[in-house]
Amino acid sequence: MSSVLGIVHMFPTLMGTYGDGGNVAVLRDRALRRGIGVEVVTLGPDDAVPTHGDLYVVGGGEDHGQVAAARRIRAHGALSAAVDAGATVFAVCAGLQVIGESFEVEGGAVEPGAGILDVVTRRRHPRAVGEVLADPIAPLGVPRLTGYENHGGGTLLGRDAAPLATVVAGIGNGAGGPGGDGTEGAVAGRILGTYLHGPVLARNPALADQLLTWAVGCDLAPLDAPFVEELRAEREAYLRLRLLGWGPRSS
Ligand code: GLN
């Protein structure tokens, strides 16, 4: 990393559902509060992907937006070049699908992905919709993840990707049938994908810090996140009630 952390916000007008742009705001804020300078480059639909970023952030999106984004990301291989140079990549939902080998959209068309993560995505039925809890798998030192999912993709991990977490409630990656295979997200080196919206980094600041640690290349001083523990506890309590059949049902 140079003296300023370069965050590339990938095509948020094509991909950025459920407030996923908030992930960039959280990363920026948690870096600045530690005295790390930040430059955020937000890519418009016609902008080329730069190769010099430290941390690339991709949000979720509708099928048509993610196909358009995938074509732009593949165009010059800049994201692969950045990864080869040591960049960190964080991708949510459609973003996870897009950085993989290929993904299938509604109607059955299969689109090549950016090919930087060893996952393939095919359609799953029914869609996975609702709150998720998932326990990160070691060596990631991140506590239980909380988030929200809404996707029609089932993502199968290949040999070169490890699951990010084990599903406690919800579907997660969703491969292998209606209940999914019990895994959530994928990690390979400094590339991390998840199905969780939220924005997930607002709900899981430890995950934001993990990404920042990779991107800046050193450990970071602890930082508080006011109200987040309350929010996390409320979301987990809501799910416990739902699992026991007492709580209100979401659609
Ligand atoms: N369009 C993708 C799907 O339905 C991703 C959706 C999303 O990013 N929320 O699977």
Residues whose N, C-alpha, C, O or C-beta is under 5 A from the ligand:
A	BS01	LIG	G60 G61 E62 D63 V92 C93 A94 N150 H151 G152 G153
